[in-house]
Amino acid sequence: MSVHRLTQEKIDSIKKKIQDKIDLKEIIITNFGNSKHRFNEWLSKYSSHFTGAELDYLKFVIIADEEVKKANEMEVIEEIEEKNTILTVPVPNLTQISMMSRKDRENFLLSNQVIEKLVNLLNSEDIKDTNIVIRDEARNLKDLKIQNIRISEEIYKDFVSICKKHNLTITSVINSMFLDFISQHK
């Protein structure tokens, strides 16, 4: 195989440095800009121009083709597995959002979780939060009037905590309950 003149000069230079017992690090620094990766690539390409003793001095190991194929297959499998993993972004609170950079905010807004929730909100006609469904007509009533109702304090506290937990207004939930009761017994 014919080699370019400059490549042959590099091969001869490295062979001379091996004969002069120059340190391997020095050879890599002077000929490959301190890049072991470039050194290994170049040596694997031109290893046929060196003797076994010279390759031992350069700490070069010849890898069989089957091992290279297996290594390449493993890299491909790892890349596929990395592509299949879906990143989940933790939901930040208001303070964390205010401290985020513009790019972090964009990444959060474009995350799969946020987009999925937005699509679900757009597709649902009723406003749903877990299993609680609030009727649309109970949400924006115009004729609201304050009424006194006697209710157990414990029941009311549980009711309020559930409403807070699901970000629902007490008024809309009570109106929805009354509408359900009326429609069932009318």
C-alpha positions as CSV (number, residue, x, y, z in Angstrom):
1,M,0.0,0.0,0.0
2,S,1.4,3.4,-1.0
3,V,1.4,6.0,1.7
4,H,1.4,9.8,1.3
5,R,4.9,11.4,1.7
6,L,4.0,13.3,4.9
7,T,2.5,10.2,6.4
8,Q,5.6,8.2,5.6
9,E,7.7,11.0,7.2
10,K,5.6,10.8,10.3
11,I,6.0,7.0,10.4
12,D,9.8,7.3,10.1
13,S,9.9,10.0,12.7
14,I,8.0,7.9,15.2
15,K,10.2,4.9,14.4
16,K,13.3,7.0,15.1
17,K,11.9,8.2,18.4
18,I,11.2,4.6,19.4
19,Q,14.8,3.7,18.6
20,D,16.0,6.7,20.7
21,K,13.7,5.5,23.6
22,I,11.8,8.7,23.7
23,D,8.9,8.6,26.2
24,L,5.5,7.7,24.7
25,K,3.9,10.8,26.1
26,E,6.5,12.9,24.2
27,I,5.7,11.1,21.0
28,I,2.0,11.7,21.4
29,I,2.5,15.4,22.3
30,T,4.9,16.2,19.4
31,N,3.1,14.2,16.7
32,F,-0.6,14.2,17.8
33,G,-1.1,17.4,19.8
34,N,-1.4,15.5,23.1
35,S,-4.5,13.8,21.8
36,K,-4.5,10.1,22.6
37,H,-7.7,9.6,20.6
38,R,-6.0,10.9,17.4
39,F,-2.9,8.8,18.2
40,N,-5.0,5.6,18.6
41,E,-7.0,6.3,15.4
42,W,-3.8,7.1,13.4
43,L,-2.0,4.1,14.8
44,S,-4.9,1.7,14.1
45,K,-4.9,3.0,10.5
46,Y,-1.1,2.7,9.9
47,S,-0.2,-0.1,12.3
48,S,0.9,-2.3,9.4
49,H,4.0,-0.1,9.0
50,F,5.3,-0.9,12.4
51,T,6.9,-4.1,13.8
52,G,5.5,-6.0,16.8
53,A,8.2,-4.6,19.1
54,E,7.4,-1.0,18.0
55,L,3.7,-1.5,18.5
56,D,4.5,-2.9,22.0
57,Y,6.5,0.2,22.7
58,L,3.6,2.3,21.6
59,K,1.3,0.2,23.8
60,F,-0.9,-0.6,20.8
61,V,-3.2,-3.6,21.0
62,I,-4.7,-5.1,17.8
63,I,-8.4,-5.8,18.3
64,A,-9.9,-8.6,16.3
65,D,-12.7,-7.7,13.9
66,E,-15.3,-9.6,15.8
67,E,-14.6,-7.7,19.0
68,V,-14.8,-4.4,17.1
69,K,-18.2,-5.5,15.6
70,K,-19.5,-6.4,19.1
71,A,-18.3,-3.1,20.5
72,N,-20.0,-1.2,17.7
73,E,-23.2,-3.2,18.3
74,M,-23.1,-2.4,22.0
75,E,-22.6,1.3,21.2
76,V,-25.6,1.2,18.9
77,I,-27.8,-0.6,21.5
78,E,-26.8,2.0,24.1
79,E,-27.6,4.9,21.8
80,I,-31.0,3.3,21.0
81,E,-31.7,2.9,24.7
82,E,-30.8,6.5,25.4
83,K,-33.1,7.7,22.7
84,N,-36.0,5.6,24.1
85,T,-35.8,7.1,27.6
86,I,-38.2,9.9,28.1
87,L,-36.9,12.7,30.2
88,T,-39.2,13.8,33.0
89,V,-38.8,17.3,34.3
90,P,-39.6,17.9,38.0
91,V,-42.3,20.5,38.4
92,P,-40.7,23.7,39.9
93,N,-42.5,25.9,42.3
94,L,-43.0,29.7,41.7
95,T,-39.8,30.7,43.4
96,Q,-37.8,28.2,41.3
97,I,-39.4,29.4,38.1
98,S,-38.6,33.1,38.9
99,M,-34.9,32.1,39.3
100,M,-34.8,30.0,36.1
101,S,-33.0,31.3,33.0
102,R,-35.0,31.9,29.9
103,K,-33.6,28.8,28.3
104,D,-34.5,26.6,31.3
105,R,-38.1,28.0,31.2
106,E,-38.4,27.2,27.5
107,N,-37.1,23.6,28.2
108,F,-39.6,23.2,31.0
109,L,-42.5,24.4,28.9
110,L,-41.5,22.2,26.0
111,S,-41.0,19.1,28.1
112,N,-43.2,16.1,27.4
113,Q,-45.0,16.3,30.8
114,V,-46.2,19.9,30.2
115,I,-47.2,19.3,26.6
116,E,-49.1,16.2,27.6
117,K,-51.0,18.0,30.3
118,L,-51.8,20.9,28.0
119,V,-53.2,18.5,25.4
120,N,-55.3,16.8,28.0
121,L,-56.7,20.1,29.1
122,L,-57.6,21.1,25.6
123,N,-59.2,17.8,24.8
124,S,-61.4,17.6,27.9
125,E,-64.8,19.3,27.9
126,D,-65.4,19.0,31.6
127,I,-62.8,20.3,34.0
128,K,-61.5,17.2,35.6
129,D,-59.0,16.8,38.4
130,T,-58.3,13.2,39.3
131,N,-61.8,11.7,39.6
132,I,-63.7,14.9,40.5
133,V,-65.9,16.3,37.7
134,I,-67.3,19.8,38.0
135,R,-70.2,20.7,35.7
136,D,-69.7,23.6,33.4
137,E,-73.0,25.2,34.4
138,A,-71.9,25.2,38.1
139,R,-68.7,27.1,37.4
140,N,-69.9,30.5,36.3
141,L,-73.3,31.0,37.9
142,K,-74.5,34.7,37.9
143,D,-77.2,34.4,40.6
144,L,-75.0,33.6,43.6
145,K,-76.6,34.2,46.9
146,I,-75.2,33.6,50.4
147,Q,-77.1,30.9,52.3
148,N,-76.6,29.5,55.7
149,I,-76.4,25.8,55.9
150,R,-75.9,23.7,59.0
151,I,-73.1,21.2,58.5
152,S,-70.9,19.1,60.6
153,E,-67.6,20.8,61.3
154,E,-65.5,17.7,60.7
155,I,-67.3,17.0,57.4
156,Y,-66.8,20.6,56.3
157,K,-63.1,20.6,57.1
158,D,-62.6,17.4,55.1
159,F,-64.6,18.9,52.3
160,V,-62.5,22.1,52.3
161,S,-59.2,20.1,52.4
162,I,-60.3,18.0,49.4
163,C,-61.2,21.2,47.5
164,K,-57.8,22.8,48.3
165,K,-55.9,19.6,47.4
166,H,-57.6,19.5,43.9
167,N,-57.5,23.3,43.4
168,L,-61.3,23.6,43.2
169,T,-63.5,26.4,44.5
170,I,-65.9,25.5,47.3
171,T,-68.7,27.3,45.6
172,S,-68.4,25.5,42.3
173,V,-68.2,22.1,44.0
174,I,-71.2,22.8,46.2
175,N,-73.2,24.0,43.2
176,S,-72.2,21.0,41.2
177,M,-73.3,18.7,44.1
178,F,-76.6,20.4,44.3
179,L,-77.2,20.2,40.5
180,D,-76.3,16.4,40.6
181,F,-78.7,15.9,43.5
182,I,-81.5,17.8,41.7
183,S,-81.0,16.0,38.4
184,Q,-81.1,12.6,40.2
185,H,-84.3,13.3,42.2
186,K,-86.3,15.5,39.9
